[in-house]
């Protein structure tokens, strides 16, 4: 039975992990006959957003503690991640990817990547194991790897940033994938498009099925 690691960026679309993308990824993994373990870095949220008003709140939260809400408490510090223990790695999206796992939301192509996130990605690539990225998460791979084919859907500014970082963006729509066969990287736009939850499920499931085929 294949085992997939999932990295979450907190809890909630505007400041953490996109919950529907995260949970539908978990569902797809199990539905397709594999298992998963969940990780998150033990760091502070960049900020906390009120998900009703969209306004920043005057409080602090921890990415690992918040991600544990989605994981139902069964989660590990990303510092403990060992690529050799897993067959693949998946990053669901959410603004937390661009705010907590890296600084793309603020610094664009000059962004920095959390060191534990970067190590996890590089270690999986070194072992030639597949990586999936949903929504905005492909920017992590564009920044770290360069020269990789990716998609975040059709957002022109983000696509231009991916190209400027040395990778190649390919426009896609709901549920479509871009597969970089050299790096074994699979990406899909999810909520980078105006999507509904059924379309998110299609995207997550397509990524998972493709990853499992690459693991075979």
N, C-alpha and C positions, 0 to 999 in steps of 0.2 A: 504493500500500500504506500503510495507516494505521500510525502509530507511537505507541505508548503508553509513557509513563513510569511506572515502578513505584518507590515509595519504601519502603525496608525500615528496620526499627527495630533492627537487630542480627541475632542468630542464635540462635534457640531460644525456645520459647514462653514460658518463665517470666521471661526478662529481655530478650528481643529480639523478632525477627520470628517468627511461627508458620511453620515451614518448609514444612509441607504446603500451607497457604494460599498461600504465596509461590510455590512451585514449580508448583502446579496453576493458578495465575493465569498464569504464564509459558506453561505448556503450552496453556492455552485460547487465549491470544493468538495463538500460532503456528498452532494447529489451526484457528483461524477466519480465517486468512489475513492476519494483521497481524504487526508486529514490536514489540519492546520494547527499552527501555534501563533500566538499574537505577541508582538513586541512594540515597544515605544521608547523613545529616549526619556531619561529621567531629567527633564529640564523644565524651566518655566515657560508657560505660554507667552508669546510676544505680547498679547493683550487679550482681554476677554470682551466679547461682543454680546450685547443683548439681542437675542435672535428674534424678538418681536419688533423692536424699534430700529435695530441696526446700529445703535449707538454703543460706543465704548463704555465699559463699566469700570468703576474704581475698585477693582479687586484683582487678586492674582490667583492663578491656577497652575497646576503641574500637568504636563503633557501625559506622563505615564499614569498618574492618578485619574485623570479625566478619561483617557483611553480605556482604562479598566472598567468603566461603566459599560462600554460597548462589549468588552470581552467577558462581562459578567464576573470580573475579578481574576480570571485565569489569563494572566499576562506576565511577560518578563521584560526586564530592563534590556534595551537594545544593546547595551554594553556586553551582555552575556551571549549575544548571537554568535553562533558558529556555523559558517556556511557548509561545512562538511556534514552537518546533521540534517540538511534539508535538500530537497530535490529542486526547489524553485523558491522565488521570492516575489511578493506582490505588494505594490503600493496603491491603495485606494487614494482618491483625491480629497478635495476640501481645501479651503484657504489655508488651513494649518500647514499643509505641505509647503506652501510658498511663504509662510510666516514663521513656522516653528522648525521645520526640517531644513529649510534654507531661507535665504533673505530675498528671494526673487520678487516678492510682492513690493519690496521697497527699493531694491537695488538693480532689478532687471538683469541684464547680461553680466553685470559686475557682481552678481550675488555670490555669497559664500554658502557652503553646504555644511550642515552639522557633521562633525568628524565621524560619529558612529554610523550615520547614514551612508556616508561616503565609503567607509570601510566595508560595510555590509555589501554594498553594490560591487565594489572592486573585488572582494573575495569571491562573490558568486561568479563574476565574469572570469576570474582567474581559473575557476573550476569548470568553466564552460557550462554553467547551469542557467536556465532561463529566468528572465525577470519580466513581470507584468507591471504596467503602470496605467492607471485610470485617470481621466480628467486632467488636472494640471500637473500630476505627478511626473509625466515625461520630462518636464524641465530639469528635474534632478539628473536624469540620464544624459540629457543634452549637455549640461554643464560639466559633468564628470568625465564622460566618455569621448565626446566629440564624434564626428564622422559616423553618426548613427541615424537611421531613418525612423521617424516618430510621427505621431499625430496627437493634437489636442482638439481636433475638430476643424473649425473654420475661422477662429478668431485671428484676425490679420496681425495684430500687434504681438500676440504671443508667438504666432508662427514666425514672424520676422525675427523675434528674439532668439528662437530656437536655431534659425538659420545663421544668425549672427554669432552664436556660440560655437559654430562649426559643424552642426548637424543638419539634417535635411527634413523639413516638415512636409507632410503629405496631407492634403485636405481629405476629410472623411465625414460621413454622416452617422446616424444612429446605428449602433451595433457593429459598425465596420472596424476592422483591425488594420494596423500596419505592423508587419512582421519584419524585423531586421534579422536576417538569417545569419549574418556574421556574428553578432553578439547574442543571438537568441533572445531578443527583446520584443515584447508584444505590447502594443498600446492601443487604446480606444478612448473616444472623447467623453462619454458619459455626460455629466452635467456641465461640461464646457459648452454643450449645446443646450438649447431650450428643449428639455426632455421630460418624459414622464417616467414613473417608476418601472413600468414594463420595459421601456427602452433601456433603462439602466440595467435591469436584469439581463437583457439580451447581451449588452456589452460585457458585463462581468462574466457571464456564462461562456461567451465566445473566447474571452481571454483565458479563462480557466481550462477549457477544453483544449485549446491550442497549446497551452503550457504543458498539459499532461501528455499530449501527443509528442511534444519535443523531449519530454522526460523518458519516453519509452525506449 
